Amino acid sequence: MSSNIHEVIIKLRDQASAGIKGIKKATDSAMESIERHREGIQKVALTSGAALVGMGAGIGAAIKSASDLGESVNAVNVVF
């Protein structure tokens, strides 16, 4: 009976070790993928940020131009 318990324990240990090795392999693979793509991810983030800043500046200029046009139209209406 004691022999059976030892066999079960050894089998469980081996299965747990195999599971841990599988998790380690998957984790290592994921980390390698992240490292390979890190530069591209950073470039996309920086480019997107710069594009948003540019869009914000363009929108601000468009709003100011529209406001100036509104004031000019109002001045013309007052004169005529």
C-alpha positions as CSV (number, residue, x, y, z in Angstrom):
1,M,0.0,0.0,0.0
2,S,2.8,2.4,0.9
3,S,4.4,1.7,-2.5
4,N,1.2,2.8,-4.3
5,I,1.1,6.1,-2.4
6,H,4.7,6.7,-3.3
7,E,4.0,6.0,-7.0
8,V,1.0,8.4,-7.0
9,I,3.1,11.1,-5.4
10,I,5.9,10.6,-7.9
11,K,3.4,10.7,-10.8
12,L,1.8,13.8,-9.5
13,R,5.2,15.5,-9.0
14,D,6.2,14.6,-12.6
15,Q,2.9,15.9,-14.0
16,A,3.2,19.1,-12.0
17,S,6.8,19.6,-13.2
18,A,5.7,19.1,-16.8
19,G,2.9,21.7,-16.3
20,I,5.3,24.2,-14.9
21,K,7.7,23.6,-17.7
22,G,4.9,24.3,-20.2
23,I,4.0,27.5,-18.4
24,K,7.7,28.6,-18.4
25,K,7.9,27.9,-22.1
26,A,4.8,29.9,-22.9
27,T,6.0,32.8,-20.7
28,D,9.4,32.8,-22.4
29,S,7.8,32.8,-25.8
30,A,5.6,35.7,-24.9
31,M,8.5,37.8,-23.5
32,E,10.5,37.1,-26.7
33,S,7.6,38.3,-28.8
34,I,7.2,41.5,-26.7
35,E,10.9,42.2,-27.0
36,R,10.9,41.7,-30.8
37,H,7.9,44.1,-31.3
38,R,8.8,46.7,-28.6
39,E,10.5,49.1,-31.0
40,G,7.5,49.0,-33.4
41,I,5.1,49.5,-30.6
42,Q,7.1,52.5,-29.3
43,K,7.2,54.1,-32.8
44,V,3.5,53.7,-33.2
45,A,2.9,55.3,-29.8
46,L,5.2,58.2,-30.5
47,T,3.8,58.8,-34.0
48,S,0.2,58.7,-32.8
49,G,1.0,61.1,-30.0
50,A,2.6,63.6,-32.5
51,A,-0.3,63.2,-34.8
52,L,-2.8,64.0,-32.1
53,V,-0.8,67.1,-31.1
54,G,-0.7,68.2,-34.7
55,M,-4.4,67.7,-35.1
56,G,-5.1,69.7,-31.9
57,A,-3.0,72.6,-33.2
58,G,-4.8,72.4,-36.6
59,I,-8.2,72.4,-34.9
60,G,-7.2,75.3,-32.7
61,A,-6.2,77.3,-35.8
62,A,-9.4,76.4,-37.6
63,I,-11.5,77.6,-34.6
64,K,-9.6,80.9,-34.5
65,S,-10.0,81.4,-38.2
66,A,-13.8,80.7,-38.0
67,S,-14.0,83.1,-35.1
68,D,-12.2,85.8,-37.0
69,L,-14.5,85.2,-40.0
70,G,-17.5,85.6,-37.8
71,E,-16.2,88.9,-36.5
72,S,-15.5,90.1,-40.0
73,V,-19.0,89.2,-41.2
74,N,-20.4,90.9,-38.2
75,A,-18.4,94.1,-38.9
76,V,-19.5,94.1,-42.5
77,N,-23.2,93.7,-41.4
78,V,-22.8,96.7,-39.1
79,V,-21.3,98.9,-41.8
80,F,-24.0,98.0,-44.4
